[in-house]
Amino acid sequence: MYELISRKRDKMKLSKEEIEYFVSGYTKGTIPDYQASALLMAIFLNGMEAEEIFNLTLAMMRSGKVLNLSTIPGPKVDKHSTGGVGDKVSLILAPLVTSFGVTVPMISGRGLGHTGGTLDKLESIPGFKTSLALRKFLRNLSDIGVCMIGQTDEIAPADKKIYALRDVTGTVNSIPLITASILSKKLAEGADALVFDVKVGNGAFMQKEDEALLLAKNLILIARRFKKKVIALITSMNEPLGEAVGNSTEVIEAIHALKGRAPEDLMKVTFALGAYMLILGGKAKSFKGAKEKLEKAIESGKALDKFRQMIRSQGGDPKVVDDYRLLPWAKHKITVESDQTGYVKSINTLKIGISAAKLGAGRETLGSKIDPGVGFLIKKKVGDRVKKGENLVLVFSNDLKKGEWAKQEIKEVYQISKRRTKRLKKILYLVDEKRVEHWND
């Protein structure tokens, strides 16, 4: 390890054998945290070449089981988001795309810091289980075509251990390490194709467009080396996606979406990602045709039926689809009113995410307990006209004192201008192995 650390410190390339030695040794516990931390920091500072990222991804993927879905007929396509505030797209997308005969094997994450977690949202549904044995995961995929679970000890255990160390050593925001972390899990799922939603903006881990584009290019480059079909969208996180921020609040908004009653910005991103999932899965030839199919699946109720099936198959109560009272609700509803008249110029999305976490909707630390009923409803977005005294946000809280604190925090999130402002563009770029293309709505 001393030699590996020194080589990377001096900006030298690590061999496949050296990378395998590190991943295997750290996963087994024969390499101590202090040496692993030093190597991760050297990678953070000096980067990695494409071949090194490929070998790191391969070693992390092979540290556990790699699923073989070849016995399940039809295409297998997954989608991954780099995380944001109010991003409940996976809840809508998985049943929607599965309703076309595409198998969606989705291993998702929990919320940490300012971003929400798909697993926490699903677990606000009474009885819903995200910790399933791999045999149950595979059976659900075979029976209904979709299953959404958390990372198990059997899938990429190296990633789980390395990520926990990165989280406490200031090495999370490294594109080579992010690429290997994401792909080691996704490739182990056994999907044929991957669609990435790389978030950028003040509420995303990637704050700048050039960083988001570099991450997207790396994900595509390495995934293609594994012979996977892949595409990425760069989407804006300069305001929350949709209205709901929280857990049960976001589940309700996802159900609304599957009933055809969701905010326009949420559906724009959902339909775009879903269209490419259908195209990569061979179920549509054009973006326009794929989008029309998705819209019809919602109109017919086919996608909502698949969501009910998914809930039932994972131990949840499918009645929540028709009776929201079965979901957790907060005791207190507090209105945040505007102090002035004008137009919403900007929203500090990061602060909304942090406030939601402190309210109990997310985690400030890995061991924090989630309060599934708390959260926000964002009633005004960038470009909206607002009058003095008009409602900006609804705060849902089980602790009145915390709710009042959140109200004051949220007031500082909005910047109001006297001049008319433009609405934000939600999808910025389409990225594949051959091009980076500005998105045209």
Secondary structure as the mmCIF struct_conf table of DSSP 4:
data_model
#
loop_
_struct_conf.conf_type_id
_struct_conf.id
_struct_conf.beg_label_comp_id
_struct_conf.beg_label_asym_id
_struct_conf.beg_label_seq_id
_struct_conf.end_label_comp_id
_struct_conf.end_label_asym_id
_struct_conf.end_label_seq_id
HELX_RH_AL_P HELX_RH_AL_P1 TYR A 2 ARG A 9
TURN_TY1_P TURN_TY1_P1 ASP A 10 LYS A 11
HELX_LH_PP_P HELX_LH_PP_P1 MET A 12 SER A 15
HELX_RH_AL_P HELX_RH_AL_P2 LYS A 16 LYS A 28
TURN_TY1_P TURN_TY1_P2 GLY A 29 GLY A 29
BEND BEND1 ILE A 31 ILE A 31
HELX_RH_AL_P HELX_RH_AL_P3 ASP A 33 ASN A 46
HELX_RH_AL_P HELX_RH_AL_P4 ALA A 50 MET A 61
TURN_TY1_P TURN_TY1_P3 ARG A 62 SER A 63
BEND BEND2 GLY A 64 GLY A 64
TURN_TY1_P TURN_TY1_P4 SER A 70 THR A 71
BEND BEND3 ILE A 72 ILE A 72
BEND BEND4 GLY A 74 GLY A 74
STRN STRN1 LYS A 76 LYS A 76
STRN STRN2 VAL A 77 SER A 81
BEND BEND5 VAL A 85 GLY A 86
HELX_RH_AL_P HELX_RH_AL_P5 VAL A 89 THR A 98
TURN_TY1_P TURN_TY1_P5 SER A 99 GLY A 101
STRN STRN3 THR A 103 THR A 103
STRN STRN4 VAL A 104 SER A 108
STRN STRN5 LEU A 112 LEU A 112
TURN_TY1_P TURN_TY1_P6 GLY A 113 HIS A 114
STRN STRN6 THR A 115 THR A 115
HELX_RH_AL_P HELX_RH_AL_P6 THR A 118 LEU A 122
TURN_TY1_P TURN_TY1_P7 GLU A 123 SER A 124
BEND BEND6 ILE A 125 ILE A 125
TURN_TY1_P TURN_TY1_P8 PRO A 126 GLY A 127
HELX_RH_AL_P HELX_RH_AL_P7 LEU A 134 ILE A 144
BEND BEND7 GLY A 145 GLY A 145
STRN STRN7 VAL A 146 GLY A 150
HELX_LH_PP_P HELX_LH_PP_P2 GLN A 151 THR A 152
TURN_TY1_P TURN_TY1_P9 ASP A 153 GLU A 154
BEND BEND8 ILE A 155 ILE A 155
HELX_RH_AL_P HELX_RH_AL_P8 PRO A 157 THR A 169
TURN_TY1_P TURN_TY1_P10 GLY A 170 GLY A 170
BEND BEND9 VAL A 172 ASN A 173
HELX_RH_AL_P HELX_RH_AL_P9 ILE A 175 ALA A 188
TURN_TY1_P TURN_TY1_P11 GLU A 189 GLY A 190
BEND BEND10 ASP A 192 ASP A 192
STRN STRN8 ALA A 193 VAL A 200
BEND BEND11 GLY A 201 GLY A 201
TURN_TY1_P TURN_TY1_P12 ASN A 202 GLY A 203
BEND BEND12 ALA A 204 PHE A 205
BEND BEND13 LYS A 208 LYS A 208
HELX_RH_AL_P HELX_RH_AL_P10 GLU A 209 ARG A 225
TURN_TY1_P TURN_TY1_P13 PHE A 226 LYS A 227
STRN STRN9 LYS A 229 SER A 236
BEND BEND14 ASN A 238 GLU A 239
BEND BEND15 LEU A 241 GLU A 243
STRN STRN10 ALA A 244 GLY A 246
BEND BEND16 ASN A 247 ASN A 247
HELX_RH_AL_P HELX_RH_AL_P11 SER A 248 LEU A 258
TURN_TY1_P TURN_TY1_P14 LYS A 259 GLY A 260
HELX_RH_AL_P HELX_RH_AL_P12 GLU A 264 LEU A 280
TURN_TY1_P TURN_TY1_P15 GLY A 281 GLY A 282
BEND BEND17 LYS A 283 LYS A 283
BEND BEND18 LYS A 285 SER A 286
HELX_RH_AL_P HELX_RH_AL_P13 PHE A 287 SER A 300
TURN_TY1_P TURN_TY1_P16 GLY A 301 GLY A 301
HELX_RH_AL_P HELX_RH_AL_P14 LYS A 302 SER A 313
TURN_TY1_P TURN_TY1_P17 GLN A 314 GLY A 315
HELX_RH_3T_P HELX_RH_3T_P1 PRO A 318 VAL A 321
TURN_TY1_P TURN_TY1_P18 ASP A 322 ASP A 322
HELX_RH_3T_P HELX_RH_3T_P2 TYR A 324 LEU A 326
BEND BEND19 LEU A 327 LEU A 327
BEND BEND20 LYS A 331 LYS A 331
STRN STRN11 HIS A 332 GLU A 337
BEND BEND21 ASP A 339 GLN A 340
STRN STRN12 GLY A 342 ILE A 347
HELX_RH_AL_P HELX_RH_AL_P15 THR A 349 LEU A 359
TURN_TY1_P TURN_TY1_P19 GLY A 360 GLY A 360
BEND BEND22 ALA A 361 GLY A 362
BEND BEND23 GLU A 364 THR A 365
TURN_TY1_P TURN_TY1_P20 LEU A 366 GLY A 367
HELX_LH_PP_P HELX_LH_PP_P3 SER A 368 ILE A 370
TURN_TY1_P TURN_TY1_P21 PRO A 372 GLY A 373
STRN STRN13 GLY A 375 ILE A 378
TURN_TY1_P TURN_TY1_P22 VAL A 382 GLY A 383
STRN STRN14 ARG A 385 VAL A 386
TURN_TY1_P TURN_TY1_P23 LYS A 388 GLY A 389
STRN STRN15 ASN A 391 SER A 397
BEND BEND24 ASN A 398 ASP A 399
HELX_RH_AL_P HELX_RH_AL_P16 LEU A 400 LYS A 411
TURN_TY1_P TURN_TY1_P24 GLU A 412 VAL A 413
STRN STRN16 TYR A 414 SER A 417
BEND BEND25 LYS A 418 ARG A 419
HELX_LH_PP_P HELX_LH_PP_P4 LYS A 422 LYS A 425
BEND BEND26 LYS A 426 LYS A 426
STRN STRN17 ILE A 427 VAL A 431
BEND BEND27 GLU A 433 LYS A 434
STRN STRN18 VAL A 436 HIS A 438
#
